[in-house]
Amino acid sequence: MLNSSRIHKLCYNIRMTKSKRPKIGLALGSGGARGIAHIGVIKILEENHIPIDYIAGTSIGALVGGFFAAGLDIKEIERLSLETNWRKVFSFLDPRLTQSLIGGEKVKTFINEQIGSKTFEECRIPFTAVATDLKNGEIVSMNTGDMASAIRASISIPLVFKPVETFDKLLADGGLSAPVPVEIVRNMGADIVIAVNLNKHYCDEDWKPGWYNIADNSLNILQHHLAQFNVRNADLVIDINAGQSSWYDFVNGKDKIAIGEKAAEDILPKLRELIAEKRGGWSLKKIISWFRS
């Protein structure tokens, strides 16, 4: 039998849970130029008034996520990506053939120009950039100090970008150790973690065996399996199938952004359901169950 005390308690629980919003974290994965799709994901979340409380990014995920966390409007980030052409790509080249093709200082300068030389502490959204220590293989989470240096380290693809030396570490691409940094954004305080995985689909139907293709596909296979391991505890996983793009293929990004938009739209119903559950779980189904108990 229902009584006024039970009804009062139910109303109190519903009222209290409505005021408690779960914190949402984005884990933006590595994947070279495919990561332009991250822009589409963020656009859809913003358009649907889904708050983003924490961001952790690896490689291209650190670049897009860092720009957004630092305060750039997502449409401005989209404009920057769509304005990229081969002349722009080659303008970043500053060869350092002893360790890499690209020294990386021009890239760091570009990052600073966009975010205004911000530090992590000045971000509007708490942000972590993920790199890998080549000396011991450890995951390195960077969330204090100079953002540009951290993002520059996170995107340092081995043999392409010169690794970043800092203290006793030699930092390179975070995709070597944590291609989708789910646990990192969870530890930042996220109640709901949305993982954006760029390494779910790694097969190329036009693949032909050659020394470069074999090496490249071997790395893709390793990152695919490591990414699958990373996302196992995410609350929602957005798998991006943007084809096999070279790391430098940032031109013609409109299609990749559209793929990210579509993938984000597909998970919106489940995301809204999760948000309702995390508020306290007072869905219609639970209320009916509560009355019957």
C-alpha positions in Angstrom: 0.0 0.0 0.0 1.1 3.5 -0.7 1.2 6.1 2.0 1.9 9.8 2.1 5.4 9.1 3.6 6.4 6.9 0.6 5.0 9.4 -1.9 6.8 12.2 -0.2 10.1 10.2 -0.3 9.7 9.4 -4.0 9.0 13.1 -4.9 12.0 14.2 -2.8 14.3 11.7 -4.6 13.1 12.8 -8.1 13.5 16.4 -7.2 17.0 16.0 -5.8 18.2 13.8 -8.8 17.0 16.4 -11.3 19.5 18.9 -9.8 22.5 16.6 -10.1 23.9 16.4 -13.7 26.5 13.7 -14.5 29.8 14.9 -15.7 30.6 14.0 -19.3 34.1 13.2 -20.5 35.4 12.8 -24.1 38.2 10.4 -24.9 39.4 11.5 -28.3 41.5 8.9 -30.0 44.6 8.8 -32.3 44.4 8.1 -36.0 46.1 10.8 -38.1 43.9 12.7 -40.5 40.9 10.5 -39.7 40.8 12.6 -36.5 39.2 15.5 -38.4 36.0 13.5 -37.6 36.4 14.5 -34.0 35.3 18.0 -35.1 32.0 16.5 -36.3 31.5 14.7 -33.0 31.9 17.8 -30.9 29.7 19.8 -33.3 26.8 17.4 -32.8 27.2 17.3 -29.0 27.2 21.1 -28.9 24.2 21.5 -31.2 22.3 19.1 -29.0 23.3 21.0 -25.8 25.3 18.0 -24.4 27.8 19.5 -22.0 31.5 18.4 -22.2 33.1 18.6 -18.8 36.4 16.9 -19.4 38.6 16.0 -22.4 41.5 13.7 -22.8 43.1 13.4 -26.2 45.7 11.3 -27.9 47.7 12.5 -31.0 45.1 14.2 -33.4 42.6 13.9 -30.5 44.9 16.0 -28.4 45.2 18.6 -31.2 41.4 18.9 -31.8 40.5 18.4 -28.1 43.2 20.9 -26.9 42.0 23.6 -29.3 38.4 23.2 -28.1 39.3 23.0 -24.4 41.5 26.1 -24.8 38.5 28.1 -25.9 38.3 27.9 -29.7 34.8 27.7 -31.1 34.3 24.3 -32.9 33.3 26.1 -36.0 36.6 28.0 -36.0 38.4 24.6 -35.6 36.4 23.3 -38.5 37.4 26.4 -40.6 41.1 25.8 -39.8 40.8 22.1 -40.9 39.0 22.9 -44.1 41.5 25.6 -45.0 44.4 23.2 -44.9 46.0 22.4 -48.2 49.2 20.8 -49.3 51.0 24.2 -49.2 50.0 24.5 -45.6 51.1 21.0 -44.8 54.5 21.4 -46.4 54.9 24.8 -44.6 55.3 22.8 -41.4 58.3 20.9 -42.6 61.6 21.6 -40.8 63.6 18.4 -41.4 65.7 16.9 -38.7 67.0 13.8 -40.4 68.9 12.5 -37.4 65.7 11.5 -35.6 62.8 12.4 -37.9 61.5 14.1 -41.0 60.0 17.0 -39.1 61.6 18.9 -36.2 58.2 20.1 -35.0 59.0 23.7 -33.9 56.8 25.1 -36.7 53.9 22.9 -35.6 54.4 24.1 -32.0 54.4 27.7 -33.2 51.1 27.1 -35.2 49.5 25.6 -32.1 50.5 28.6 -30.0 49.1 31.0 -32.6 45.7 29.3 -32.4 45.4 28.9 -28.6 47.2 32.1 -27.5 50.1 30.3 -25.7 47.6 29.1 -23.1 48.5 26.8 -20.2 46.4 23.8 -19.1 45.3 25.8 -16.0 43.7 28.5 -18.3 41.5 26.0 -20.2 37.8 26.5 -20.1 37.4 22.7 -20.0 39.8 20.5 -18.0 42.1 18.8 -20.6 44.8 16.1 -20.7 47.1 15.4 -23.6 48.5 11.9 -23.8 52.0 10.9 -25.0 54.3 7.9 -24.7 57.7 7.8 -23.1 59.9 6.0 -25.6 62.4 5.1 -22.9 60.1 2.8 -21.0 56.8 2.7 -23.0 54.8 4.3 -20.2 51.7 6.4 -20.8 52.4 10.1 -19.9 49.4 12.2 -19.0 50.1 16.0 -19.3 47.7 18.5 -17.7 49.8 21.2 -16.3 52.0 24.0 -17.8 52.4 24.8 -21.5 49.7 23.3 -23.7 51.5 23.7 -27.0 54.5 21.6 -25.9 52.2 18.9 -24.6 50.1 18.7 -27.8 53.3 18.8 -29.8 54.6 15.7 -27.9 51.3 13.9 -28.2 51.2 14.1 -32.0 54.9 13.1 -32.4 54.5 10.1 -34.8 57.8 8.1 -34.6 60.2 8.8 -37.5 57.9 11.6 -38.7 58.1 14.1 -35.8 61.2 14.5 -33.6 60.4 13.2 -30.1 60.1 15.8 -27.3 62.8 15.6 -24.6 61.6 16.8 -21.2 63.3 16.1 -17.9 64.2 12.4 -18.1 61.5 11.5 -20.7 61.5 11.1 -24.5 57.9 11.8 -25.5 56.3 10.5 -28.7 52.8 9.8 -30.1 50.3 8.8 -27.4 48.8 6.3 -29.8 51.7 4.0 -29.1 50.4 3.4 -25.5 46.8 4.7 -25.2 45.2 5.3 -28.6 41.8 6.0 -26.9 42.4 7.5 -23.4 39.3 6.2 -21.7 40.7 5.6 -18.2 42.5 8.9 -18.2 39.3 11.0 -18.7 37.5 8.7 -16.2 40.1 9.5 -13.6 39.7 13.2 -14.4 36.2 12.9 -12.8 33.9 11.9 -15.7 30.7 10.0 -14.8 30.0 9.2 -18.4 32.9 8.6 -20.8 32.3 8.9 -24.5 35.2 7.2 -26.4 35.8 8.2 -30.0 37.8 5.4 -31.7 39.4 6.0 -35.0 41.1 2.6 -35.1 38.1 0.3 -35.2 38.3 -0.1 -39.0 41.9 -0.5 -40.2 41.6 -2.7 -43.3 42.3 -1.2 -46.7 40.7 -3.1 -49.6 43.4 -1.7 -52.0 46.3 -2.8 -49.7 49.3 -4.2 -51.5 52.3 -5.9 -49.9 55.3 -3.6 -50.0 57.9 -2.7 -47.3 56.1 0.5 -46.3 52.6 -0.9 -46.5 53.6 -3.9 -44.4 55.1 -1.7 -41.8 52.2 0.7 -41.8 49.5 -2.0 -41.6 51.4 -3.8 -38.8 51.2 -0.6 -36.7 47.5 -0.2 -37.7 46.8 -3.8 -36.5 48.6 -3.1 -33.1 46.7 0.1 -32.6 43.4 -1.5 -33.5 43.7 -4.2 -30.8 45.1 -1.7 -28.3 42.2 0.7 -29.0 39.7 -2.2 -28.5 41.3 -2.8 -25.1 41.1 0.9 -24.2 37.4 1.3 -25.0 36.2 -1.8 -23.1 35.1 0.3 -20.0 33.8 3.3 -21.9 30.1 4.1 -21.3 29.6 4.9 -25.0 31.9 4.2 -28.0 31.8 6.1 -31.2 33.5 4.1 -33.9 34.7 6.2 -36.8 35.0 4.6 -40.2 36.7 7.3 -42.2 38.7 4.9 -44.4 42.4 4.5 -44.5 43.9 8.1 -44.6 47.6 8.8 -44.4 48.6 10.7 -41.3 49.2 13.8 -43.4 46.0 13.7 -45.5 44.3 16.7 -43.9 43.0 18.1 -47.1 39.4 17.7 -48.2 38.3 17.2 -44.6 34.6 17.9 -45.1 33.7 14.3 -45.6 35.5 13.2 -42.5 33.7 15.8 -40.4 30.4 14.6 -41.8 31.3 11.0 -40.8 31.9 12.2 -37.3 28.6 14.1 -37.2 26.7 11.0 -38.4 28.4 8.7 -35.9 27.6 11.2 -33.0 24.0 11.5 -34.0 23.6 7.7 -33.9 24.6 7.6 -30.2 22.5 10.5 -29.0 19.5 8.4 -27.9 21.7 6.1 -25.8 23.6 9.1 -24.4 20.4 10.8 -23.3 19.3 7.6 -21.6 22.6 7.3 -19.8 22.4 10.9 -18.6 18.9 10.2 -17.2 20.1 7.1 -15.5 23.2 8.8 -14.0 20.9 11.5 -12.6 19.6 8.9 -10.2 17.9 6.4 -12.5 14.4 7.8 -11.9 13.1 6.7 -15.3 9.4 5.8 -15.8 10.4 2.1 -15.7 12.1 2.6 -12.3 9.2 4.7 -10.9 6.7 2.0 -11.8 8.9 -0.6 -10.2 9.2 1.5 -7.1 5.4 1.8 -6.8 5.0 -2.0 -7.1 7.5 -2.8 -4.4 
